Amino acid sequence: MVQIDLAKDSVREANEKIRELGKKGEDIDIINPDARHHIGVGLTEPITVKVHGSAGYFCAGLTDKANFDIEANVGWGVGDNMYTGSVIVRGNAGAIPGVAIRGAEIIIHGNMGSRAGQVMKEGTLCCLGNANFMAGYMMYGGRIIILGDSGERVGEDMSAGEIYVAGNVTSLGSDAKQTDLGTEDDHDVREFLDRYKIPFTGTLKKVVNAGTKLRYAKSEEQVRSIPFFTFSGNSDYWNPKIQEDIHIKSQIGRYRVRGYGGARPLPHFNDIAFRKDLSRAGDDPDVISKVELSTEVGGMYGATPLKLSMPVMIAPMSYGALSRSTKQAIAMASAMSNIAENTGEGGMSDAQRDAADQLVFQMLGGRLGWNIHDMQRADGLEIYISQGAKPGFGGQLMAKKVTKELAEIRGIPEGIDLRSPSRHPDILGADDLVIKVEELREATGYRVPVSVKLGAGRVRDDIKIAYKDGFDFVELDGMQGSTGAGGAEVAEYVGIPTIAAITEALEALEEIDATGKLEIILMGGMRDGIDIVKSLALGAHAAAVGTSVLIAGGCIACMQCHVGQCVTGIATQDPEHEKRYKPEVEAKNIHRYLEGLRWQIAALTHAIGHKSVHDLNRNDLVALTPEAAEMTKLPYAPEYREREDALRAQVS
Amino acid sequence: MSRDKTNNSTAPRPLMAELPDDTSDLHFVPAPCQIACPVGTDAPSYIAHIWDGEYEKAYEAITATNPFSSICGRVCDAPCEPACRRTDSDGPVQIRNLKRFVMDKVGHDYDPPPLSVTQKQTVAVVGSGPAGMVAVHDLCESGFEVHLYEMTDRLGGMMIWGIPAFRLPQHVIQEDIDRLTQRCPGLKVHLNTALGTDISLDELKQRHDAVILAIGSWWGKKMEIPGEEDERVIDGVQFLRDINAGARPEMPETVVVIGGGDVAMDACRAALRLPGCEKVKVVYRRGSEDIPARKIELQGAIEEGIEFIYNTQQIAIEPTNSGLNLQCVTTEAGPPDEDGRSRPVVVENSEHFIPCGMVIAAVGQQGKCEHLNKKGMMLTDRVDTNWENMRTDDPKVFAAGDGAFGGSTIVMAMSHGQRVAYYVKAFLEGRDSPLPYKTPYKTRRVPVAQDQLWEKLPVQEPVFHGVGENPVEFPEIEDTYGREDALKEAARCYRCDAETGSTDYAVKHREDIFTMARTNPLDHNKLKDTLKERLGARKNPYPDERLATLDDLAFLPANLSRLVIDPYREACNTKTELGEGKMSLSSPFLVTGFDDAESDVKRDVGRGLALADCGYLGIKPLNDEIPWIQLVIPDQIEPSGKASGLIYSIGHKFKPVDAKRLNENQLLGISVSSSQTLQEAIPFALENNFDVLLLDATGALGSPWSELKGNPDISILRDAVNILRELDREEEIDLVYFGGLRSGTDAAKVIGLGGKVVVYGVVAGLAAGGQITDQHSMHFEADRTSDDRSEGVTSILKACANEASMMARCTGKTNLMNIEPEDMRAISSATAKATGIPVAGNAE
């Protein structure tokens, strides 16, 4: 037993000591905790940590195997995302105790705050007192035992799992119902209570999912895409696409869902031109060696940066939306081209970790597949707030894709129409976010960069918050970003275009005197080195490619990702379809595409007259349309259009 | 489901009059199958036509560049199929079988309009194989008279003499040839006329303005081994010729065929069907992976029981008592030769023999012509021809096909025919240096097949019969697809040619990305070309003539800057009321437009509205159950006391109306159809304490389906709000908006701009099964059940509420009514102006 005095050590120092001591198997006494946040975060050794006093936010968060005993109260999120192990809180717990636990046992002797056990997957959360509102909110599995009263709307939108209540069920949440308590259930609960020496003689009521919302009632008729020009630009007001939409919505009675990003033309990189005459771009075959391309991301504030061989990253895309083989091919290609890959929402697999050299691990509100072990083997951690294709909404994964294997890695029930929460349980605003960022840093010893993924909306405000909250970089996704499944109208009509997003972001930083102090990785509709060079010139630190990478690997842009039976084996979990995809072959195709990007970036940068991609700047660009000019504040110079046309004519 | 009209605002710019082609169409990229086809067949279009059941259109697409489509439907080597992108997934679309299906369906009795002779010059074509005949066809198309000289008594060359009937029945060949000869009255056929014996080149040159030599690769090559002079050793090409002339010779028990090409395949399968033959063995000097025979033919031969002996090379043939001994050695794969295949290397001490009764040598073909040879126009096995212009050394003489470039396939020979015709035409027109010939790629812009199973359907295999019941009759080896199979197979097509549904990943972008993914990083010229191609600007997507539209408004999502507890599945409040509680609505919607509809449509829509708890706006009520707001046209329509509300139509010119409530709970309001009226109408409405101001953005509310007459003018809402704001009386009257609303998203935008309730017209009509007519009206077919109509209306209103809520929630609101202008940005300048919403990237 070793004593750590938080009056002397900072939490960061203390957590380092705890981890060290843990490795030696030493139990720990923490004195003078003073309700500090993040006590014990990131511990993965089977030791006992006794906290002599109260703990703040996320005590025992992101841990595995350890046992915590807290003498007094805890703040928000006790046992956040805990795998195995246990926490005993002798006093009361704040909001979201046991959030996203995946097997841990948490016992709270007093009362507990709202949304207890939110998005929990497995394990037991037990409260001897009363729960506040919405206990079991969006839980995917596991068990909550409340020996006092349930609080309002217990089991709100739970997908699975059980909630036992000994006191009053104040009110049931949406899609929750009270059901018969089986003798086996009763026995199991009492056994659990006995194990923790909790005397109980009362009776229990059981609350479970009512099953009214897990699947869409009517499935949407699958239709292949109508060519975009028939419903955009100057097309008929009541064009075929509009009629198709109305036709289908009048059958299903809800919004339509589809894959890919916005379909109609938006002001985009094509509406921006280079000032310089580029007719000789690429004449020099060896242009790659003449331009500085290497780019570090996320190292500005002390973390080990991602080291990219060019200012390009792979955009976050999940295993789930994409098949395992596809994620594997992308990981392999990213390693071959020496850039970074990103897990997206669906968790990290060993194959993906092995294939990718540099891998960013993304965390979403549902905490699907999120865990301390994968965090510790990641090269970067990313908090997803939203994405360009569906900002303000959580992910959607249609039942067809929620296979057994996939459900396992995400920790959710099989075969539901998964609608991930759009918000993090523990991030309700800028102030919580700071604490969350710190928790991630604590869990990984401040080693890796922590980034935020943002769909472009109120960019001016969001970027300021991201900067103040201490992120190492931002992945900013314009409304041209794509998705595996999302509301069709959201893809089309929510968010702002990529070129407007980057401009607003940089203005925001300027407004708070932070120019150059936050790296912005821009994405959303990047197709080639030209788009990327324009992004860099507009001020992005690097760019990320997603859909284009899929296309390079065989996607035919049919936009049926949401259906789940992807003809090329990319956006599917059906083994019969997945086997159509050859990861080794496609990895090489993707790699060649990435190398094509490298060559284009170098050729353009060189032709513009810079020696380094980091010298690209706004003076290199002009806008070809009034809208692009207004969005980017570049000079409006339509006369450059003719020159670009002439360039194309050279080829044909 | 309506189909797109594939309008082409970007009409194709013809490359050159002589090379009509659609590749300059921004929304078209030739599919890999079309590129792989030597004659550029528009396969995706005909496949799509098949799915649509438009067989004659499919036929047009098939035959446009291919006068031997019936033949190709049976025996084309179909380079399109390995090129098909679906090959890597679950097998290529069976393009050839689909062609066969169409040709069998409509090819027999097609009566093509004749091509008249319009030119004075004439052309001689020597040889009536695929190269010669296609040259004939193309030249006739251009109006030339063409004389075809054929040494045998039949037209068709290797198509007729080289392919046995079990693969290509005689009548199929005849069909194509008849069609071609009927179509080309300018074609003069001279059968039994061999070059050199019956006519000389000089005579041809004298009679005609140009000569095309398409003499074919008619003669089998020798094996050059001892013993091949034995009469039981025969040449494969000759063997097939005899068979095709009708011979059915008695065969020995065992026949060995030497070679692995198409002639070998046909010869071995033909031999197997002949009387006396029990066993056929094919001897090939390389391994099975290197055999050049088409997979499907190889497979067929194997299924019919033919034995393949790989890695075996013949070295001599010796007669024995009972027949022949084919002396062989075993080979193994050596280092690769020029064409990338490994060179067979003889294994030491591997001599062995294969006993048989007959050897058929199919080890290659050659062209021969003593007459041309004497003139110095021949290389060893073909006419000396320049590929760049298809000319021989004689300025008037051109050459094409196998006889000029070595043995190949029917479709390749056909492409030579097109190519030579192109250069001959240029020559005859006196153009010395025409543009280099390029296979033209046309598209018929057929919408993609809307088949729900297109991703799942496996390759449809036609029924295979093999040798059949009476082999010596050479019955066909397999059946043509039935309609169902053809439909399924056609549904499988990816439609690589078709424009995608996404601007940013339009077909051109997608293909460029594909190209990048298949370009060697060291191929700097290719990289450079791609870069330049991609550097071109696009047309301005928001040209001046694009009107302001709700489409060009986007919502700003709440991210970090708005505090929201997960609103994702939390119901968003959509309730609203008009006239301070006089009318409560569960969603801010009304429906209009059914005043003049048939009574059954009215009944069904009324029921749908009742289920959706939605009111109706119109001159007459739909039923007694739902709230009805009456549209009163002063001096024409009398206000009704039964209505929940009365809205007096002011229209385009303000005139005070004598409007009053007929009972105390009635809503009262006016409707205004143009911005000019607002300055007077708004103060009037406020003065008279009206509850509602209805803004009609169509300018024609009350006339049937006014939304179909044109785009709505959304600026009326901006103007109304501005006037009310100036008066500081925004809260005193409820704005109801009508005009061109197509979704819940549109409704949310109108609410964000200041509307309180929106009125759907055409949306409800479409949901009830209506169809938009050419006369900007709506027609209701009797093909819907009453329930379908009602449910359609209920569902669309639910969907609209659901969509509008979604928009509200994503801006961080849990009440639809709380969307504000500040939650939106404009995407186009015109829309920014018409709504007062700033362009994205700008603060308000």
Interface residues (C-beta under 8 A of the other chain):
Chain A: Y137 M138 D157 S174 K213 E221 Q222 V223 R224 S225 I226 P227 F228 F229 T230 S232 G233 N234 S235 Y237 W238 P240 I242 Q243 E244 D245 I246 H247 K249 S250 Q251 I252 G253 R254 Y255 Y260 G261 G262 A263 R264 P265 L266 P267 H268 N270 D271 A273 L278 S279 A281 G282 D283 P285 G365 I385 S386 P391 G392 F393 G394 R419 P421 S422 R423 P425 L428 G429 A430 L433 L454 G455 G457 R458 R460 D461 D462 I465 A466 D469 M479 Q480 G487 E489 V490 E492 Y493 V494 G495 I496 P497 I499 A500 A501 T503 E504 G525 R527 D528 G529 I530 T547 S548 I551 A552 G553 G554 I556 A557 C558 M559 Q560 V563 Q565 C566 V567 T568 G569 H577 R580 K582 V585 N589 I590 R592 Y593 E595 G596 L597 R598 W599 Q600 A603 L604 L624 T625 P626 E627 E630 M631 T632 K633 Y640 R641 E644 D645 L647 R648 Q650 V651 S652
Chain B: M1 S2 R3 D4 K5 T6 N7 S9 S24 H27 R85 R86 D88 S89 D90 P447 V448 A449 Q450 Q452 W454 E455 K456 Y494 R495 C496 A498 E499 T500 G501 S502 T503 D504 Y505 A506 V507 H509 R510 D512 I513 F514 M516 A517 R518 T519 N520 P521 H524 L527 K528 D529 T530 L531 K532 E533 R534 L535 G536 A537 R538 N540 P541 Y542 P543 E545 R546 T549 D551 L553 A554 F555 L556 P557 A558 N559 L560 S561 R562 L563 V564 I565 D566 P567 Y568 R569 E570 A571 E707 L708 G710 N711 G740 R742 S743 G744 T745 V762 V763 L766 A767 I772 E791 G792 V793 T794 S795 I796 K798 A799 C800 N802 E803 M806 M807 R809 C810 T811 G812 R825 I827 S828 S829 V839 A840 G841 N842 A843
